[in-house]
Amino acid sequence: MKEKIILGLPKGSLNNVNRGNTHQLFVDAGYEVRGYEPGNESYEINIVNDEEIVAFLTRPQSTPVELNRGMVDIAIVGEDWVKEESVLRDTNTVKIGDLDYGQTRLIVAVPNDSPYNNLSEFFEANRDRKTPILCFTEYPNLTRKHIMENEVYQEIYGDAVPFVQVRGLTDGDNEMVQVINSDGATEVYIAKGADLIVDNTQTGSSLKKAGLKELETILHSSAGLYAGVSCTGEKMEKAQMIFKQLYGAITAKKFFDVKFNISNSKIEEVSNYLIGNKLCADEPTITPGSDFSQINVLIPKAKFPEMIDAIKGFNATSIIRNDLKQLVE
């Protein structure tokens, strides 16, 4: 019997129907999942139809730590959290592949009425300040790195390392610029007296509601399947197979499965038109009949309206459109 692979499944926004329903992704990929329904997750999750997978719920902030210490073999997590863990030291975490959902940006934000347009202008305006600059964030490592790379910061403070506080732990020697761990709800710290925040955002709408504006983007992030130090040999082979199944479900969402009937006299003309104008994934599948034949194509969703107009021009009938669940290359 093969060694079981331990999978970390994300708690929070990556298993939310409004952002990235990881539970539904696994279902679409052919897995029968119990105990991971959005809003009703349990910490022990059962993949009913694959006994080689042992699944646990993981918090995004903790997932890279668990991967780096072999507590889980693979996990779905945002790239922002992986990079936050790897800023100060090299890790053996490997990205098996991007899953093309959960897109977000890590941004620097200030009050909406601030006169600054970027972080350099912020530091320039606060050059002679006598009290510490306070920045709250869930990403203290990425934030400190971004601040230290700013040219105006370097001009004012040189190589001094911003003071960082994560609960009771502190580090850094420049107490005039302080980065403080927020543990969530970061945008509210501006109202409590913080000078700036670093937070992730999808559309920026929550920032605007909080009376904030973006200064600059630190990085773009999306969900991916990552392998940790313990994922080698057969486990890595299994991990890559899981990724192919998941990616097949993601790819399928970009296509429609379309069937229609066409006169046999127009089969070649219609097929050439669809292929020549890239209105199908590969080439049409033809099921011949005595006078009419059925043509089946996978059509990119963005090209579906164009394709409908085209085949109607060839007098196509009985046009049926279906959603795909999975498309594995």
C-alpha positions as CSV (number, residue, x, y, z in Angstrom):
1,M,0.0,0.0,0.0
2,K,1.3,3.4,-0.9
3,E,2.3,5.9,1.8
4,K,-0.5,8.4,2.5
5,I,-0.1,12.0,1.6
6,I,-1.1,14.7,4.1
7,L,-3.0,17.6,2.5
8,G,-3.7,21.0,4.0
9,L,-6.9,22.6,2.9
10,P,-7.4,26.4,3.5
11,K,-9.7,27.8,6.1
12,G,-11.1,31.2,5.4
13,S,-11.4,33.2,2.2
14,L,-10.1,30.5,-0.1
15,N,-13.0,28.3,0.9
16,N,-15.6,31.0,0.4
17,V,-18.3,30.9,-2.3
18,N,-17.6,34.6,-3.1
19,R,-13.8,34.3,-3.6
20,G,-12.5,30.8,-4.0
21,N,-14.6,27.8,-3.2
22,T,-11.8,25.2,-2.7
23,H,-14.4,22.6,-1.6
24,Q,-16.3,23.0,-4.9
25,L,-13.0,22.8,-6.8
26,F,-12.3,19.3,-5.3
27,V,-15.8,18.2,-6.0
28,D,-15.5,19.3,-9.6
29,A,-12.2,17.5,-9.9
30,G,-13.9,14.2,-8.9
31,Y,-13.2,14.0,-5.2
32,E,-15.9,13.2,-2.7
33,V,-15.2,15.5,0.2
34,R,-16.8,15.4,3.7
35,G,-16.3,17.9,6.5
36,Y,-15.1,20.8,4.3
37,E,-18.3,22.5,3.2
38,P,-17.8,26.4,3.2
39,G,-18.8,27.8,6.6
40,N,-19.0,24.3,8.1
41,E,-15.4,23.1,8.0
42,S,-14.0,20.6,10.5
43,Y,-10.3,20.2,11.2
44,E,-10.3,16.6,10.1
45,I,-11.6,16.2,6.5
46,N,-12.4,13.0,4.7
47,I,-11.6,12.4,1.0
48,V,-14.1,9.5,0.7
49,N,-13.0,8.2,-2.7
50,D,-9.2,8.5,-2.2
51,E,-7.8,6.6,0.8
52,E,-4.3,7.8,-0.1
53,I,-5.1,11.4,1.0
54,V,-5.3,12.5,4.6
55,A,-6.7,16.0,4.8
56,F,-6.6,18.6,7.5
57,L,-7.9,22.2,7.8
58,T,-5.1,24.8,7.9
59,R,-5.0,28.5,8.5
60,P,-3.3,30.4,5.6
61,Q,-0.9,32.2,8.0
62,S,0.3,28.8,9.4
63,T,0.3,26.7,6.3
64,P,3.9,27.6,5.1
65,V,5.2,26.8,8.6
66,E,3.5,23.4,8.5
67,L,4.9,22.7,5.0
68,N,8.4,23.7,6.0
69,R,8.3,21.4,9.1
70,G,6.8,18.4,7.3
71,M,3.5,18.6,9.3
72,V,1.7,18.5,5.9
73,D,3.1,17.2,2.7
74,I,1.1,19.5,0.4
75,A,-1.3,22.4,0.8
76,I,-3.3,25.0,-1.0
77,V,-2.3,28.4,0.1
78,G,-1.9,31.9,-1.3
79,E,1.5,32.9,-2.6
80,D,1.5,36.0,-0.3
81,W,1.7,33.8,2.8
82,V,4.4,31.6,1.2
83,K,6.6,34.6,0.5
84,E,5.9,36.1,4.0
85,E,7.5,32.9,5.5
86,S,10.4,32.9,3.1
87,V,11.6,36.5,3.4
88,L,14.1,36.0,6.2
89,R,15.3,32.5,5.3
90,D,15.4,30.0,2.4
91,T,12.7,27.4,2.5
92,N,12.2,24.1,0.7
93,T,8.6,24.8,-0.2
94,V,8.0,24.0,-3.9
95,K,5.1,25.4,-6.0
96,I,3.6,22.5,-7.8
97,G,1.3,24.8,-9.8
98,D,-0.9,27.9,-9.7
99,L,-4.6,27.2,-9.3
100,D,-5.8,30.5,-10.9
101,Y,-8.2,31.6,-8.2
102,G,-8.0,33.6,-5.0
103,Q,-6.3,36.5,-6.7
104,T,-5.3,39.3,-4.4
105,R,-2.8,42.2,-4.1
106,L,-0.7,43.1,-1.1
107,I,-0.8,46.9,-0.9
108,V,0.3,49.9,1.2
109,A,-2.6,52.1,2.2
110,V,-3.0,55.5,4.0
111,P,-6.0,57.7,4.9
112,N,-7.9,58.9,1.8
113,D,-7.2,62.6,2.5
114,S,-3.4,62.0,2.7
115,P,-1.4,64.1,0.2
116,Y,1.0,61.2,-0.6
117,N,0.9,59.3,-3.9
118,N,3.6,56.7,-3.0
119,L,5.7,55.5,-0.1
120,S,8.6,57.8,-1.1
121,E,6.4,60.9,-0.7
122,F,5.2,59.6,2.6
123,F,8.7,59.2,4.0
124,E,9.8,62.5,2.6
125,A,6.9,64.3,4.3
126,N,7.8,62.6,7.6
127,R,11.5,63.2,7.4
128,D,11.7,65.4,10.4
129,R,9.1,63.7,12.5
130,K,9.8,63.3,16.2
131,T,7.3,60.4,16.9
132,P,7.5,56.9,15.5
133,I,5.8,56.0,12.2
134,L,3.3,53.2,12.9
135,C,2.4,50.6,10.3
136,F,0.1,47.7,11.1
137,T,0.0,44.5,9.0
138,E,-0.4,40.7,8.9
139,Y,2.7,40.6,6.8
140,P,5.5,42.1,8.9
141,N,8.4,40.4,7.0
142,L,7.2,41.5,3.5
143,T,6.4,44.9,4.9
144,R,9.8,45.5,6.4
145,K,11.5,44.3,3.3
146,H,9.5,46.6,1.1
147,I,10.1,49.6,3.4
148,M,13.9,48.9,3.5
149,E,14.0,48.8,-0.3
150,N,12.5,52.3,-0.6
151,E,15.1,54.9,-1.7
152,V,13.9,57.7,0.5
153,Y,13.8,55.4,3.5
154,Q,17.4,54.5,2.7
155,E,18.3,58.2,2.4
156,I,16.9,59.0,5.8
157,Y,17.7,55.9,7.8
158,G,20.4,54.1,5.9
159,D,20.6,50.4,6.6
160,A,18.7,50.7,9.9
161,V,16.2,47.9,10.2
162,P,12.6,48.9,11.1
163,F,11.4,47.9,14.5
164,V,9.0,44.9,14.2
165,Q,6.7,43.6,16.9
166,V,4.8,40.4,16.6
167,R,2.9,40.1,19.9
168,G,5.6,40.1,22.5
169,L,8.5,39.4,20.2
170,T,10.5,42.4,18.8
171,D,13.3,42.8,16.3
172,G,15.0,45.7,14.5
173,D,16.8,48.8,15.6
174,N,14.9,51.7,14.0
175,E,12.2,52.6,16.4
176,M,11.2,55.6,14.3
177,V,9.6,53.2,11.8
178,Q,7.6,50.5,13.5
179,V,5.9,47.5,11.8
180,I,3.4,45.9,14.1
181,N,1.5,42.6,13.5
182,S,-2.2,43.1,13.3
183,D,-3.8,39.6,13.4
184,G,-6.5,40.7,11.0
185,A,-9.0,43.5,10.5
186,T,-6.0,45.6,9.6
187,E,-7.8,48.5,8.0
188,V,-9.3,49.6,11.3
189,Y,-5.9,50.5,12.8
190,I,-5.8,53.7,10.7
191,A,-8.8,55.0,12.7
192,K,-7.0,54.0,15.9
193,G,-4.0,56.2,15.0
194,A,-1.8,54.1,12.7
195,D,0.0,56.1,9.9
196,L,-0.3,53.4,7.3
197,I,-1.2,49.7,6.8
198,V,-0.1,46.9,4.5
199,D,-3.0,44.6,3.7
200,N,-4.3,42.3,0.9
201,T,-7.2,43.3,-1.3
202,Q,-9.1,42.0,-4.3
203,T,-10.9,45.1,-5.6
204,G,-10.0,47.8,-3.1
205,S,-13.7,48.3,-2.1
206,S,-13.2,47.4,1.6
207,L,-10.3,49.9,1.7
208,K,-12.5,52.6,0.3
209,K,-15.2,51.9,2.8
210,A,-12.7,52.3,5.5
211,G,-11.6,55.7,4.1
212,L,-8.3,54.5,2.8
213,K,-6.4,54.8,-0.5
214,E,-3.7,52.7,-2.0
215,L,-0.2,54.0,-2.3
216,E,1.5,51.1,-4.1
217,T,1.4,47.3,-4.6
218,I,4.0,45.1,-3.0
219,L,3.0,41.9,-4.8
220,H,0.3,40.0,-6.7
221,S,-0.9,36.7,-5.3
222,S,-3.1,33.7,-6.1
223,A,-3.8,30.3,-4.7
224,G,-1.5,27.4,-5.6
225,L,-0.7,23.9,-4.6
226,Y,2.6,23.8,-2.7
227,A,4.7,20.9,-1.6
228,G,6.8,20.9,1.6
229,V,10.0,19.2,2.7
230,S,8.3,15.8,3.3
231,C,6.8,15.6,-0.2
232,T,9.3,13.5,-2.1
233,G,9.2,10.3,-4.2
234,E,5.8,8.7,-4.5
235,K,4.3,11.5,-2.5
236,M,5.4,14.0,-5.1
237,E,4.0,11.9,-7.9
238,K,0.7,11.8,-6.0
239,A,0.9,15.5,-5.5
240,Q,1.3,16.2,-9.2
241,M,-1.6,13.9,-10.0
242,I,-3.8,15.8,-7.5
243,F,-2.7,19.1,-9.2
244,K,-3.6,17.8,-12.6
245,Q,-7.1,16.8,-11.4
246,L,-7.6,20.2,-9.8
247,Y,-6.3,22.1,-12.7
248,G,-8.5,20.1,-15.1
249,A,-11.5,21.4,-13.1
250,I,-10.2,25.0,-13.3
251,T,-9.5,24.7,-17.0
252,A,-13.0,23.4,-17.7
253,K,-14.5,26.6,-16.3
254,K,-13.1,28.4,-19.3
255,F,-15.0,26.4,-21.9
256,F,-18.5,25.4,-22.9
257,D,-19.4,22.0,-24.4
258,V,-21.5,22.8,-27.4
259,K,-23.4,20.4,-29.7
260,F,-25.4,21.2,-32.8
261,N,-26.9,19.6,-35.9
262,I,-25.8,20.6,-39.4
263,S,-26.5,19.4,-42.9
264,N,-24.0,16.8,-44.2
265,S,-23.4,19.0,-47.2
266,K,-22.0,21.7,-44.9
267,I,-19.9,19.6,-42.5
268,E,-16.5,20.3,-44.1
269,E,-17.2,24.1,-44.5
270,V,-18.4,24.4,-40.9
271,S,-15.4,22.4,-39.5
272,N,-12.9,24.5,-41.5
273,Y,-14.6,27.7,-40.3
274,L,-14.5,26.7,-36.6
275,I,-10.8,25.6,-36.8
276,G,-9.7,28.5,-38.9
277,N,-11.2,31.1,-36.5
278,K,-10.1,29.2,-33.4
279,L,-13.7,28.7,-32.3
280,C,-13.0,25.3,-30.8
281,A,-10.3,23.8,-28.5
282,D,-8.9,21.2,-30.9
283,E,-11.2,20.1,-33.7
284,P,-14.9,19.3,-34.0
285,T,-16.1,15.8,-33.1
286,I,-18.6,14.7,-35.8
287,T,-21.3,12.1,-35.3
288,P,-22.6,11.3,-38.8
289,G,-26.2,10.8,-39.7
290,S,-28.0,10.1,-43.0
291,D,-28.9,13.7,-43.9
292,F,-27.7,15.6,-40.8
293,S,-24.7,15.2,-38.5
294,Q,-24.1,16.3,-34.9
295,I,-21.0,18.4,-34.3
296,N,-19.5,18.6,-30.8
297,V,-16.9,21.3,-29.9
298,L,-15.3,22.7,-26.8
299,I,-15.5,26.5,-27.2
300,P,-13.7,29.1,-25.1
301,K,-16.5,31.0,-23.2
302,A,-15.3,34.3,-24.5
303,K,-15.8,33.2,-28.1
304,F,-19.2,31.6,-27.6
305,P,-21.3,34.5,-28.9
306,E,-19.2,34.7,-32.0
307,M,-19.5,31.0,-32.6
308,I,-23.3,31.0,-32.2
309,D,-23.7,33.7,-34.9
310,A,-21.3,31.8,-37.2
311,I,-23.1,28.4,-37.0
312,K,-26.5,30.0,-37.3
313,G,-25.2,31.3,-40.6
314,F,-24.6,27.7,-41.7
315,N,-28.2,26.9,-40.7
316,A,-27.2,24.9,-37.6
317,T,-30.2,23.5,-35.5
318,S,-30.7,22.0,-32.0
319,I,-27.8,24.0,-30.5
320,I,-27.1,22.7,-26.9
321,R,-24.7,24.3,-24.5
322,N,-23.4,22.5,-21.4
323,D,-21.0,23.5,-18.6
324,L,-17.9,21.4,-18.2
325,K,-16.8,20.0,-14.8
326,Q,-13.3,18.9,-15.8
327,L,-10.9,19.0,-18.7
328,V,-7.7,17.1,-18.3
329,E,-5.2,17.5,-21.1
